[in-house]
Amino acid sequence: MRGTFKIVTVADIPVKLHWTFGLLLLWPAYVAYGTGFQLGLVAWLALFILALFFCVVLHEYGHALTARHYGVKTRDIILSPIGGVARLERLPEQPWQEFSIALAGPLVNVAICCVMAPYFLIYPFDSVWTIARQLLQGGSAPTLADLSLHFIPILFMINILLASFNLLPAFPMDGGRVFRALLSIRLGRRRATQLAAYVGQALAVGFMFHGFYQGVFLNIFIGLFVFFTAAQEYRVVRLESLLTENTVRELLRRQFTALRSEESLERAVEGLKQGVEKNFLVMNEAEKVIGVLHEEFLLEAIKQKDESAPVASYLSDRFEVIDPDTSLKTIFLKMQEQGYSILPVYEDDKLVGVIDVSMMNNFLRLQQKLIK
Ligand SMILES: [Zn+2]
């Protein structure tokens, strides 16, 4: 993802910071300014932000490690001022798997609270909120001794808030996924997502109204964000189910140019210029597929003015044979994960056509227009 940089990799999952995270440092700076630069106070706040984001990272690892348990990889964990996201490579197949993955995050916050709970045996239970408010407004400074005493209680409260806010039944919050997973058991993923999206949007409208009447700008913003995320989530799932329902047979291209490894690239370049074919199969004399020529490699050859080179020098031998009854979703995942650009389709040991990445993209583009 652009604008992010990696800070650490734990359990094979890179944790990255989004550049806007830097904005969060404005808060200690603001407090420092408001309190006449008390170094102790600023250090406390910096430490607190660190602790808070450590909790957020643990929350995301809750999702990521549960996902791994079900064989779903996590690309990375991205931290921004509004929280963290564990970017999973795909949605898990079974509703109860999604249910556990989504629930694992908030449960981590609950677990953190449990760990901190013994502190309240010695803690004089006066108002945590007074301190929190003083910090947020940057007004009259609480003393450092006061703050040190409140470090754990404030972190405790924030973990409770994190768990409960995330459990709201609306996308992109974890609660939205928990809700969708529960509905999926009876309704299937597509209908469940549609219903969960409606509920989320109703909640979002409530948020916006509340924000509007109370003059809380943040609530209007959250409401808008939730509203559009819900719609987006449904579009993605709708496309996904279209990919699941349709097979290679529906997209299969029967006319294609097969290249020989010893011929020059000129025929391929010609095809690319005409725009119908972008990736090519390469066959031997026995009409057996021995490799593929990717558009990217071909473009590289054109850039190097190397069109007279034999196909063999730009050939890739990574491909697999596809059955026409394979779902488009399987092909889509294969293309994403393995980097395939074109695949030969065989029926009863006979080459019947090809499917390539531009056909897949075209299919998705078309469906996206039809869904709107
Ligand atoms: Zn979460």
Boltz pocket constraint, residues with backbone or C-beta under 6 A from the ligand:
constraints:
  - pocket:
      binder: B
      contacts: [[A, 59], [A, 60], [A, 63], [A, 84], [A, 102], [A, 105], [A, 106], [A, 166], [A, 174]]
      max_distance: 6.0
